[in-house]
Amino acid sequence: MKQVLLYTGENCSFCEAAKALLKTKNVVINEIDISKDPSKKLEMEKRTGGAKTIPQIFIGDTYIGGNDQLQLLERNKKLDKIIKG
């Protein structure tokens, strides 16, 4: 099973929704709160090609995008395949 990297921030309902879905998949979530470390915000923007919103999600080496993209993958029954690789 692939590692999940989640860039998040404080008081973010979209971050909470993404974490809730990922927890149902029994994956290990590595969460980076960009509000606590400005250098991580720059890292996130670089890795995503300039995205400034949170959450930003990576599963293994695959860039998923934000919560909307994650939820869409789940609705289309594609998320499990990405997670299991």
Secondary structure, 3 states (H helix, E strand, C coil): CCCEEEEECCCCHHHHHHHHHHHHCCCCEEEEECCCCHHHHHHHHHHHCCCCCCCEEEECCEEEECHHHHHHHHHCCCHHHHHHC
